[in-house]
Amino acid sequence: MTLLHNPVIRGFAPDPSLVRVGDWYYVATSSFEWFPTIPLHRSRDLAHWQYAGHVRGAVPGDSLAGVPDSGGVWAPSLSWDGERFWMTYAIVRSVGTPYFDLDTYITTAAEIGGEWTAPRRVASHGFDPALFHDEGRLWLLNLQSDHRPGGRRFAGIVLTELDRDTLAPVGGTYLLLQHERLVEGPKLLRRDGWYYLVLAEGGTGFEHGVLVARSRSVTGPYEVDDRPLLTSRDDPSLPLQKAGHGELVQTPGGDWVLSHLAARPLRTPDGLRCPLGRETAIQPVTWDAKGAKGWPRLRHGGHHPAVEVDVPTDLNEPESSVPAQPVDPQTDAVDEPLGWPWNSPRGYPDPSWADTAVRPGWIRLRGRHGPESRWAHSLLAQRITEHRAEAEVTLEARPSSFTQGAGLVLWYDAEAYVALDLTWAEPEGEGQHGQQWRNAGRTVLRLVERDEEGTEQKAVADATTPVTLGVTVEGAEARFWYAREGDGNPTRDGDRIPIGSPLDVGKLSDDHGTRLRFTGVMAGIHAWDLVDAEFTADFTGFRLACAPHRPAGPPD
């Protein structure tokens, strides 16, 4: 047995779709508006994971320009038909409206890290599609939505057979299940003459769960288990919350496991906050629990997710062949200078705005739209994977207008971020009079916070360039700082100059405000030039270090 510590993929890794092919396990997770699209990870023992690439080309044209925050690629479903990998997913272009305005695509690949075929659009009833391969037949599962006034946005689970070659519908669409609670994220498996429908239940927040239904026929009718397979909604003290969106997979030795999403909350005065987003976890499952009568049950009993569990070790290679810790994006970088763990919103980094060749050892960003743009914001960011983190970068730039700036950000989305930017301001004591002060201004650091109420300036300080910018995150508190050139080693606290008061990281989470939000906090660099799109900023020495946060006292 191998001791597994959840979550196994940490920091913004939601909606995990798990498949086993031979001795390898593979997981695909949602990427939403971020590129690279559909990150992939692999493991031999379920406990230790490594980045294995992504589905390049998942978005036609490689652009999600204009999609809303938390739109884009939702809930990819990974499967294997015995010859090749299949991926289906929805690209969602409306969030928080009666219309999801989405397209469902399918792509395939011979190897998980290889080339994926050009995505083909298929029947697009709703988000969270999945494929079920059964005796040579291909079935598409989906959620249906009723956008009409009085209709249910989550109006049941539907099933459509597809032609394996053309992906055209074969026959009609079957309604498998409607339920009084919200159900989505359907997955199908076949076992002992039963078809098991594994469902995400209750929404993707703190009411989330995994529910199972079964039928003797793939097209139904389906009976629902009288209890959830997994949920944490009845115990807010659990370290893993929001547990749901599961998929059952059999190990080579015949055991079963459940992959699912979960979140590690901070307990704040404003309630539970999960800035790290939803992450990937795994639980052992048994079909032999007393009284289960053929239903899956968590092996450790009950329906709560466990942090530490033993999983079967069915390896043909020693465990030393895999990394020693759960996957951390900061330690699994690829060879590309701006490849994983870097991410960019709504498109891949392009040398036209993110260049590593012009100045070796530096990243040059060309400023484009402002931070709230859904079109062309020059931003590179990496996932924060623990509640204790520190990021820093050295910046060299010479802004000549208040319309130009560049700096270090804690980023959730275009309406939830904190930025420490090097920019231009009028001479001290002068008011904000626009471009009349263009040639007589000063270079400053400006700390701003954006939330649903708008943007607020938190602090301003005179600055010179180059300058090192940093932020330290401890639980729900973020403290920004800077160090001037020649001040020594900025990694030493004594060389850091604090700027502004501590800020609330809890605002950078799904749980703050009323908008639907589904991603997680990142640390990164950005630049903007609202007039000419010519201003450039050079960054070097970006460092993001994450470690478990240990509160001073017991949780609330």
VEXDREN-2710 file (C-alpha; in Angstrom, 1 decimal):
% VEXDREN-2710
k/r/px/py/pz
1/MET/0.0/0.0/0.0
2/THR/1.1/3.6/-0.6
3/LEU/0.1/6.5/1.7
4/LEU/-1.6/9.2/-0.3
5/HIS/-1.9/12.8/1.0
6/ASN/-4.8/14.8/-0.5
7/PRO/-5.0/16.8/-2.5
8/VAL/-2.6/15.1/-4.8
9/ILE/-2.7/17.9/-7.4
10/ARG/-2.6/21.1/-5.5
11/GLY/-3.8/24.6/-6.4
12/PHE/-6.5/25.2/-9.0
13/ALA/-6.9/21.7/-10.4
14/PRO/-10.7/21.2/-10.5
15/ASP/-13.0/18.7/-12.2
16/PRO/-10.4/15.8/-12.4
17/SER/-11.1/13.2/-14.9
18/LEU/-9.2/10.0/-14.1
19/VAL/-8.4/7.1/-16.4
20/ARG/-6.0/4.2/-16.2
21/VAL/-4.1/2.8/-19.2
22/GLY/-1.8/-0.1/-18.4
23/ASP/0.3/0.9/-15.4
24/TRP/-0.3/4.6/-15.8
25/TYR/-3.0/6.8/-14.4
26/TYR/-3.8/10.0/-16.1
27/VAL/-5.8/13.0/-15.0
28/ALA/-7.2/15.9/-17.0
29/THR/-8.5/19.1/-15.2
30/SER/-10.4/22.2/-16.2
31/SER/-8.5/25.3/-17.4
32/PHE/-11.4/27.8/-17.9
33/GLU/-10.0/31.0/-19.5
34/TRP/-6.4/30.0/-19.0
35/PHE/-3.8/28.6/-21.4
36/PRO/-2.3/26.0/-21.6
37/THR/-5.7/24.3/-22.1
38/ILE/-6.6/21.1/-20.2
39/PRO/-3.5/20.4/-18.1
40/LEU/-2.7/16.7/-17.9
41/HIS/-0.9/14.8/-15.1
42/ARG/0.2/11.2/-14.7
43/SER/1.1/8.8/-12.0
44/ARG/2.0/5.1/-11.4
45/ASP/0.8/4.9/-7.8
46/LEU/-2.0/7.5/-7.5
47/ALA/0.0/9.3/-4.7
48/HIS/2.8/11.0/-6.7
49/TRP/1.9/12.9/-9.8
50/GLN/3.8/14.8/-12.5
51/TYR/2.8/17.2/-15.2
52/ALA/2.4/15.3/-18.5
53/GLY/1.5/18.1/-21.0
54/HIS/-1.8/19.6/-22.1
55/VAL/-4.3/19.4/-24.9
56/ARG/-2.8/21.9/-27.4
57/GLY/-5.4/23.0/-29.9
58/ALA/-8.3/22.3/-27.7
59/VAL/-9.7/25.8/-28.5
60/PRO/-10.2/26.4/-32.2
61/GLY/-7.9/29.3/-33.2
62/ASP/-6.1/29.1/-29.9
63/SER/-8.0/32.1/-28.7
64/LEU/-10.6/32.7/-25.9
65/ALA/-10.6/36.5/-26.4
66/GLY/-13.7/38.0/-25.0
67/VAL/-14.9/35.1/-22.9
68/PRO/-16.0/36.0/-19.4
69/ASP/-13.9/35.2/-16.3
70/SER/-14.4/31.6/-15.4
71/GLY/-15.7/30.9/-18.9
72/GLY/-13.7/28.9/-21.4
73/VAL/-12.9/25.2/-21.1
74/TRP/-15.1/23.4/-18.5
75/ALA/-14.8/19.9/-17.1
76/PRO/-12.8/17.9/-19.7
77/SER/-13.5/14.2/-19.7
78/LEU/-10.6/11.9/-20.5
79/SER/-11.2/8.3/-21.7
80/TRP/-9.5/5.4/-23.4
81/ASP/-11.1/3.0/-25.9
82/GLY/-8.2/0.4/-26.0
83/GLU/-6.4/2.2/-28.9
84/ARG/-6.4/5.9/-28.3
85/PHE/-7.2/8.6/-25.8
86/TRP/-10.4/10.6/-26.2
87/MET/-11.1/14.0/-24.7
88/THR/-14.5/15.8/-24.7
89/TYR/-15.1/19.2/-23.1
90/ALA/-17.3/22.3/-23.4
91/ILE/-16.1/25.8/-24.3
92/VAL/-18.5/28.0/-22.3
93/ARG/-18.9/31.6/-23.6
94/SER/-21.6/32.9/-21.2
95/VAL/-21.5/32.7/-17.4
96/GLY/-24.3/33.6/-15.1
97/THR/-27.0/33.9/-17.8
98/PRO/-29.9/31.6/-18.7
99/TYR/-27.9/30.6/-21.9
100/PHE/-24.7/28.8/-21.5
101/ASP/-23.7/29.6/-25.1
102/LEU/-21.3/26.7/-25.4
103/ASP/-19.8/24.3/-27.8
104/THR/-18.9/20.7/-27.0
105/TYR/-15.8/19.2/-28.7
106/ILE/-14.1/15.9/-29.1
107/THR/-10.4/15.4/-29.8
108/THR/-8.2/12.2/-29.7
109/ALA/-4.6/11.3/-29.4
110/ALA/-2.5/8.1/-29.6
111/GLU/-0.3/9.3/-26.7
112/ILE/-1.2/11.5/-23.8
113/GLY/1.5/14.0/-24.4
114/GLY/1.4/13.7/-28.2
115/GLU/-0.5/15.5/-30.9
116/TRP/-4.2/15.8/-30.4
117/THR/-6.5/15.9/-33.5
118/ALA/-8.3/19.0/-34.5
119/PRO/-11.4/19.3/-32.2
120/ARG/-14.7/18.4/-33.8
121/ARG/-18.0/19.9/-32.5
122/VAL/-20.7/17.5/-31.4
123/ALA/-24.2/17.7/-29.9
124/SER/-23.9/20.5/-27.3
125/HIS/-26.8/20.1/-24.9
126/GLY/-24.8/21.5/-22.0
127/PHE/-21.5/21.6/-20.1
128/ASP/-19.7/18.7/-18.4
129/PRO/-19.8/16.2/-21.3
130/ALA/-18.3/12.7/-21.0
131/LEU/-17.8/9.8/-23.3
132/PHE/-18.7/6.2/-22.6
133/HIS/-17.1/3.4/-24.6
134/ASP/-19.2/0.2/-24.5
135/GLU/-18.6/-2.9/-26.7
136/GLY/-17.5/-0.8/-29.7
137/ARG/-20.2/1.8/-29.3
138/LEU/-19.6/5.5/-28.4
139/TRP/-22.0/7.4/-26.2
140/LEU/-22.0/11.1/-25.3
141/LEU/-23.3/12.1/-21.8
142/ASN/-24.3/15.6/-21.1
143/LEU/-26.3/17.9/-19.0
144/GLN/-29.4/19.5/-20.5
145/SER/-30.4/23.1/-19.7
146/ASP/-33.8/24.7/-20.0
147/HIS/-33.2/28.4/-20.5
148/ARG/-36.9/29.4/-20.7
149/PRO/-38.5/31.5/-18.0
150/GLY/-39.5/29.0/-15.3
151/GLY/-37.2/26.4/-16.7
152/ARG/-34.5/24.5/-14.8
153/ARG/-30.9/25.3/-15.7
154/PHE/-30.0/21.8/-14.6
155/ALA/-32.8/19.9/-16.2
156/GLY/-31.4/16.4/-16.2
157/ILE/-28.7/14.1/-17.7
158/VAL/-29.0/13.0/-21.4
159/LEU/-27.3/10.4/-23.5
160/THR/-26.7/10.4/-27.2
161/GLU/-25.0/7.6/-29.3
162/LEU/-22.4/8.9/-31.7
163/ASP/-20.9/7.4/-34.8
164/ARG/-17.3/6.6/-33.9
165/ASP/-16.0/7.9/-37.2
166/THR/-18.2/10.9/-38.0
167/LEU/-19.2/11.7/-34.5
168/ALA/-22.7/12.4/-35.8
169/PRO/-25.7/11.4/-33.6
170/VAL/-27.0/7.9/-34.1
171/GLY/-30.7/7.7/-33.2
172/GLY/-32.3/9.9/-30.7
173/THR/-31.3/11.4/-27.3
174/TYR/-32.3/9.7/-24.1
175/LEU/-33.2/11.4/-20.8
176/LEU/-31.4/9.3/-18.2
177/LEU/-32.2/11.1/-15.0
178/GLN/-33.8/14.1/-13.4
179/HIS/-33.3/14.8/-9.7
180/GLU/-34.6/17.2/-7.1
181/ARG/-31.0/18.3/-6.4
182/LEU/-28.8/19.8/-9.0
183/VAL/-26.9/17.1/-10.8
184/GLU/-24.2/17.5/-13.4
185/GLY/-20.8/16.0/-14.4
186/PRO/-22.1/12.6/-15.5
187/LYS/-19.7/9.6/-15.9
188/LEU/-20.7/6.1/-16.8
189/LEU/-19.1/2.7/-16.1
190/ARG/-20.3/-0.9/-16.4
191/ARG/-19.8/-3.5/-13.7
192/ASP/-21.4/-6.8/-12.9
193/GLY/-24.3/-6.3/-15.4
194/TRP/-25.1/-2.8/-14.1
195/TYR/-24.5/0.6/-15.6
196/TYR/-23.4/3.0/-12.9
197/LEU/-24.0/6.7/-13.5
198/VAL/-21.7/8.8/-11.3
199/LEU/-22.9/12.4/-10.8
200/ALA/-21.7/15.7/-9.4
201/GLU/-24.5/16.8/-7.0
202/GLY/-25.5/20.0/-5.3
203/GLY/-23.4/22.6/-7.2
204/THR/-19.7/23.1/-7.1
205/GLY/-19.5/25.0/-3.8
206/PHE/-19.8/23.9/-0.2
207/GLU/-22.9/21.8/-1.0
208/HIS/-21.0/19.7/-3.5
209/GLY/-21.1/15.9/-3.5
210/VAL/-20.9/12.7/-5.5
211/LEU/-24.2/10.8/-6.1
212/VAL/-24.5/7.4/-7.9
213/ALA/-27.4/5.9/-9.9
214/ARG/-27.6/2.6/-11.7
215/SER/-29.6/0.7/-14.3
216/ARG/-29.6/-2.6/-16.1
217/SER/-29.8/-0.7/-19.4
218/VAL/-27.5/2.0/-20.6
219/THR/-30.5/4.2/-21.6
220/GLY/-32.3/3.7/-18.2
221/PRO/-34.3/4.0/-16.2
222/TYR/-31.8/4.7/-13.4
223/GLU/-32.4/4.3/-9.7
224/VAL/-30.6/6.6/-7.3
225/ASP/-28.6/5.5/-4.3
226/ASP/-30.2/6.5/-1.1
227/ARG/-27.0/8.3/0.2
228/PRO/-24.2/10.2/-1.4
229/LEU/-20.9/8.4/-2.1
230/LEU/-19.0/11.5/-1.1
231/THR/-19.7/14.9/0.4
232/SER/-18.4/17.3/3.0
233/ARG/-21.5/19.6/3.1
234/ASP/-22.7/18.3/6.5
235/ASP/-19.4/19.1/8.4
236/PRO/-17.8/22.5/7.9
237/SER/-14.9/21.5/10.2
238/LEU/-13.5/19.0/7.7
239/PRO/-10.1/20.0/6.2
240/LEU/-11.3/19.1/2.7
241/GLN/-14.5/21.0/1.7
242/LYS/-16.5/21.2/-1.6
243/ALA/-15.9/17.4/-2.2
244/GLY/-17.6/16.3/-5.4
245/HIS/-17.4/15.8/-9.2
246/GLY/-16.1/12.2/-9.0
247/GLU/-15.0/9.4/-11.4
248/LEU/-14.5/5.7/-10.5
249/VAL/-11.5/3.8/-11.9
250/GLN/-10.3/0.3/-11.3
251/THR/-6.6/-0.5/-10.5
252/PRO/-4.7/-3.3/-12.1
253/GLY/-5.2/-5.4/-9.0
254/GLY/-9.0/-5.1/-9.1
255/ASP/-9.4/-2.4/-6.4
256/TRP/-11.3/0.8/-7.1
257/VAL/-10.6/4.5/-6.4
258/LEU/-12.6/7.7/-6.8
259/SER/-11.0/10.9/-8.2
260/HIS/-12.8/14.0/-7.1
261/LEU/-12.3/17.7/-6.5
262/ALA/-12.0/19.3/-3.1
263/ALA/-10.9/22.6/-1.5
264/ARG/-8.8/23.5/1.5
265/PRO/-10.5/26.4/3.2
266/LEU/-9.2/29.2/5.4
267/ARG/-11.3/30.0/8.3
268/THR/-11.6/33.8/8.3
269/PRO/-13.9/36.3/10.1
270/ASP/-15.9/36.4/6.9
271/GLY/-16.4/32.6/6.8
272/LEU/-14.7/29.8/4.9
273/ARG/-12.5/31.0/2.0
274/CYS/-10.7/28.8/-0.6
275/PRO/-8.3/31.0/-2.5
276/LEU/-6.3/28.0/-3.8
277/GLY/-9.4/27.0/-5.7
278/ARG/-10.6/23.5/-6.1
279/GLU/-8.0/20.7/-6.3
280/THR/-7.7/17.1/-7.2
281/ALA/-8.1/14.3/-4.5
282/ILE/-8.4/10.5/-4.5
283/GLN/-10.3/8.1/-2.2
284/PRO/-10.2/4.3/-2.2
285/VAL/-13.6/2.7/-2.8
286/THR/-15.1/-0.7/-2.1
287/TRP/-18.1/-2.5/-3.5
288/ASP/-18.3/-4.9/-0.6
289/ALA/-19.3/-2.6/2.3
290/LYS/-21.9/-4.2/4.6
291/GLY/-25.4/-3.4/3.5
292/ALA/-24.2/-1.7/0.3
293/LYS/-25.9/-4.2/-2.0
294/GLY/-23.8/-3.5/-5.0
295/TRP/-23.3/0.3/-4.5
296/PRO/-19.9/1.8/-4.2
297/ARG/-18.8/3.1/-0.8
298/LEU/-15.7/4.9/0.6
299/ARG/-13.3/2.2/1.9
300/HIS/-12.7/4.1/5.1
301/GLY/-16.4/4.3/5.8
302/GLY/-18.9/7.2/5.8
303/HIS/-19.1/9.8/3.0
304/HIS/-16.4/12.3/4.1
305/PRO/-13.2/12.8/2.1
306/ALA/-10.0/11.8/4.0
307/VAL/-6.7/13.7/3.8
308/GLU/-4.5/10.6/4.2
309/VAL/-5.5/7.3/2.8
310/ASP/-3.7/4.1/1.7
311/VAL/-4.1/3.2/-1.9
312/PRO/-3.1/-0.2/-3.5
313/THR/0.4/-0.3/-4.9
314/ASP/0.1/-2.1/-8.3
315/LEU/3.4/-1.1/-9.8
316/ASN/5.6/-2.8/-12.3
317/GLU/8.4/-0.3/-11.4
318/PRO/9.7/0.8/-8.0
319/GLU/8.1/3.9/-6.4
320/SER/11.4/5.7/-6.7
321/SER/10.6/6.2/-10.4
322/VAL/8.1/8.9/-9.5
323/PRO/8.6/12.3/-7.7
324/ALA/8.7/12.2/-3.9
325/GLN/5.8/14.7/-3.3
326/PRO/2.4/15.4/-4.7
327/VAL/2.6/17.4/-7.9
328/ASP/3.7/21.0/-7.4
329/PRO/3.5/23.2/-10.6
330/GLN/6.6/25.1/-9.5
331/THR/8.8/21.9/-9.6
332/ASP/7.4/20.4/-12.8
333/ALA/8.3/23.0/-15.4
334/VAL/8.8/22.0/-19.0
335/ASP/11.8/23.1/-21.1
336/GLU/9.9/25.9/-22.9
337/PRO/10.8/29.3/-21.3
338/LEU/7.2/30.3/-21.0
339/GLY/5.7/26.8/-20.7
340/TRP/4.3/25.1/-17.7
341/PRO/4.0/26.3/-14.9
342/TRP/3.4/29.7/-16.6
343/ASN/-0.2/30.4/-17.6
344/SER/-1.7/33.2/-19.6
345/PRO/-5.4/34.3/-20.0
346/ARG/-7.4/33.6/-23.2
347/GLY/-4.4/32.7/-25.4
348/TYR/-0.9/31.3/-25.4
349/PRO/2.1/33.6/-24.7
350/ASP/3.2/35.1/-28.0
351/PRO/6.6/36.7/-28.8
352/SER/4.8/39.8/-29.9
353/TRP/4.0/40.5/-26.3
354/ALA/6.0/38.0/-24.2
355/ASP/9.6/37.7/-25.4
356/THR/12.5/35.8/-23.8
357/ALA/14.9/36.1/-26.7
358/VAL/15.6/39.8/-26.8
359/ARG/17.3/39.9/-23.4
360/PRO/18.6/36.5/-22.3
361/GLY/17.6/35.7/-18.7
362/TRP/14.7/38.2/-18.8
363/ILE/11.1/38.2/-19.9
364/ARG/10.1/41.3/-21.8
365/LEU/6.4/42.1/-21.7
366/ARG/4.8/44.6/-24.1
367/GLY/1.9/46.4/-22.5
368/ARG/-1.4/46.0/-24.1
369/HIS/-4.9/46.3/-22.6
370/GLY/-5.5/47.1/-18.9
371/PRO/-5.9/44.4/-16.2
372/GLU/-9.7/44.2/-16.6
373/SER/-9.6/43.4/-20.3
374/ARG/-11.0/40.1/-21.5
375/TRP/-9.1/40.5/-24.7
376/ALA/-5.4/41.3/-24.6
377/HIS/-4.0/41.6/-21.1
378/SER/-0.3/40.9/-21.1
379/LEU/-0.2/38.6/-18.0
380/LEU/1.9/35.6/-17.1
381/ALA/1.0/33.8/-13.9
382/GLN/1.6/30.6/-11.9
383/ARG/-0.6/28.7/-9.5
384/ILE/-0.3/29.2/-5.8
385/THR/-0.4/25.8/-4.3
386/GLU/-0.4/26.4/-0.5
387/HIS/-1.8/28.9/2.0
388/ARG/1.7/30.1/2.7
389/ALA/3.5/31.5/-0.3
390/GLU/6.2/34.1/-1.3
391/ALA/6.7/35.6/-4.8
392/GLU/9.2/38.1/-6.0
393/VAL/10.6/39.4/-9.3
394/THR/13.0/42.1/-10.4
395/LEU/11.6/44.7/-12.8
396/GLU/13.2/47.2/-15.1
397/ALA/10.9/49.7/-16.9
398/ARG/10.5/53.4/-17.6
399/PRO/6.9/54.4/-17.8
400/SER/6.3/57.9/-19.2
401/SER/2.5/58.2/-18.6
402/PHE/-0.1/57.1/-16.2
403/THR/-1.4/55.0/-19.0
404/GLN/1.6/52.7/-18.7
405/GLY/2.6/50.3/-16.0
406/ALA/4.0/46.9/-15.1
407/GLY/4.4/44.9/-11.9
408/LEU/3.7/41.9/-9.7
409/VAL/0.2/40.6/-9.2
410/LEU/-1.9/38.3/-7.0
411/TRP/-4.5/37.3/-9.5
412/TYR/-7.8/35.6/-9.4
413/ASP/-9.6/37.3/-12.4
414/ALA/-10.2/40.6/-14.0
415/GLU/-12.4/41.7/-11.1
416/ALA/-10.4/40.2/-8.3
417/TYR/-6.7/41.0/-8.0
418/VAL/-4.0/43.0/-6.2
419/ALA/-1.2/44.6/-8.2
420/LEU/2.0/46.3/-7.2
421/ASP/2.9/48.3/-10.3
422/LEU/5.7/50.5/-11.4
423/THR/4.0/53.4/-13.2
424/TRP/4.0/57.2/-13.6
425/ALA/2.5/60.0/-11.5
426/GLU/2.3/63.7/-11.4
427/PRO/5.0/65.6/-9.3
428/GLU/4.4/65.2/-5.6
429/GLY/1.7/67.6/-4.4
430/GLU/0.1/68.0/-7.8
431/GLY/-3.4/66.6/-8.6
432/GLN/-4.2/64.2/-11.3
433/HIS/-4.3/66.4/-14.4
434/GLY/-3.7/63.8/-17.1
435/GLN/-1.1/64.2/-19.9
436/GLN/-0.2/67.8/-19.2
437/TRP/2.4/66.4/-16.7
438/ARG/3.8/63.8/-19.0
439/ASN/7.3/65.3/-19.1
440/ALA/7.4/66.5/-15.5
441/GLY/6.3/63.5/-13.5
442/ARG/7.9/60.8/-11.4
443/THR/8.2/57.1/-11.3
444/VAL/6.2/55.5/-8.5
445/LEU/5.0/52.1/-7.2
446/ARG/1.3/52.0/-6.8
447/LEU/-0.5/49.2/-4.9
448/VAL/-4.1/48.7/-6.0
449/GLU/-6.8/46.2/-5.0
450/ARG/-9.7/45.3/-7.3
451/ASP/-12.9/43.6/-6.1
452/GLU/-16.6/43.7/-7.0
453/GLU/-16.9/47.2/-5.6
454/GLY/-14.2/48.7/-7.9
455/THR/-10.5/49.5/-7.8
456/GLU/-8.9/51.1/-4.7
457/GLN/-5.5/52.6/-4.4
458/LYS/-3.9/51.2/-1.2
459/ALA/-0.4/52.9/-1.3
460/VAL/2.0/54.9/-3.4
461/ALA/5.8/55.2/-3.0
462/ASP/8.5/56.9/-5.1
463/ALA/10.6/54.3/-6.9
464/THR/13.6/53.9/-9.2
465/THR/14.3/51.2/-11.7
466/PRO/15.3/48.4/-11.5
467/VAL/13.3/47.4/-8.5
468/THR/12.5/44.1/-6.8
469/LEU/8.9/43.5/-6.0
470/GLY/7.6/40.9/-3.6
471/VAL/4.6/39.6/-1.7
472/THR/4.3/37.3/1.2
473/VAL/1.1/35.3/1.8
474/GLU/0.3/33.9/5.2
475/GLY/-3.1/32.3/5.3
476/ALA/-5.6/35.0/4.4
477/GLU/-3.1/37.9/4.7
478/ALA/-0.9/39.3/1.9
479/ARG/1.9/41.8/2.5
480/PHE/3.6/43.5/-0.4
481/TRP/7.1/44.9/-0.3
482/TYR/9.9/46.2/-2.6
483/ALA/13.6/46.5/-2.5
484/ARG/15.7/49.1/-4.4
485/GLU/18.7/48.2/-6.5
486/GLY/21.7/48.0/-4.3
487/ASP/19.7/47.4/-1.1
488/GLY/21.3/43.9/-0.8
489/ASN/19.6/40.6/-1.0
490/PRO/15.8/41.2/-1.1
491/THR/15.2/37.6/0.1
492/ARG/16.3/38.9/3.6
493/ASP/13.5/40.6/5.4
494/GLY/15.7/43.4/6.5
495/ASP/16.2/44.6/2.9
496/ARG/12.5/44.8/2.2
497/ILE/10.5/48.0/2.4
498/PRO/6.8/47.2/3.2
499/ILE/4.2/49.0/1.1
500/GLY/0.6/49.4/2.2
501/SER/-1.3/47.5/4.9
502/PRO/-1.9/43.7/4.9
503/LEU/-4.6/42.7/2.3
504/ASP/-7.3/40.1/2.4
505/VAL/-6.5/37.1/0.2
506/GLY/-9.9/35.7/0.9
507/LYS/-11.3/38.2/-1.6
508/LEU/-9.3/36.2/-4.3
509/SER/-11.5/33.1/-4.1
510/ASP/-14.7/31.5/-5.4
511/ASP/-16.4/32.3/-2.1
512/HIS/-16.1/36.1/-2.0
513/GLY/-18.9/38.2/-3.5
514/THR/-21.9/37.0/-5.5
515/ARG/-20.4/36.2/-8.9
516/LEU/-19.9/32.7/-10.2
517/ARG/-16.2/32.1/-10.0
518/PHE/-14.4/28.8/-10.5
519/THR/-10.6/29.2/-10.7
520/GLY/-7.9/29.9/-8.1
521/VAL/-5.3/32.5/-7.0
522/MET/-2.1/32.9/-9.0
523/ALA/1.0/35.0/-8.7
524/GLY/2.4/36.6/-11.8
525/ILE/3.7/39.5/-13.8
526/HIS/1.9/41.9/-16.1
527/ALA/2.3/45.0/-18.2
528/TRP/-0.2/47.5/-19.8
529/ASP/-0.1/50.4/-22.2
530/LEU/-3.5/51.8/-22.8
531/VAL/-2.6/54.3/-25.6
532/ASP/0.2/53.0/-27.8
533/ALA/0.6/49.4/-26.8
534/GLU/4.4/49.9/-27.2
535/PHE/5.6/50.3/-23.6
536/THR/7.8/47.4/-22.5
537/ALA/8.9/46.1/-19.1
538/ASP/11.7/43.6/-18.4
539/PHE/11.4/41.0/-15.6
540/THR/14.0/38.6/-14.2
541/GLY/14.4/36.3/-11.3
542/PHE/10.7/35.4/-10.8
543/ARG/10.4/33.1/-7.8
544/LEU/7.3/31.5/-6.3
545/ALA/7.7/29.3/-3.2
546/CYS/4.8/27.7/-1.5
547/ALA/4.6/25.8/1.8
548/PRO/1.8/24.6/4.1
549/HIS/0.4/27.3/6.3
550/ARG/0.3/26.5/10.0
551/PRO/-2.2/28.7/11.9
552/ALA/-1.1/30.1/15.3
553/GLY/-4.1/28.6/17.1
554/PRO/-6.9/26.1/16.6
555/PRO/-9.3/26.8/13.7
556/ASP/-12.5/28.7/14.5
END
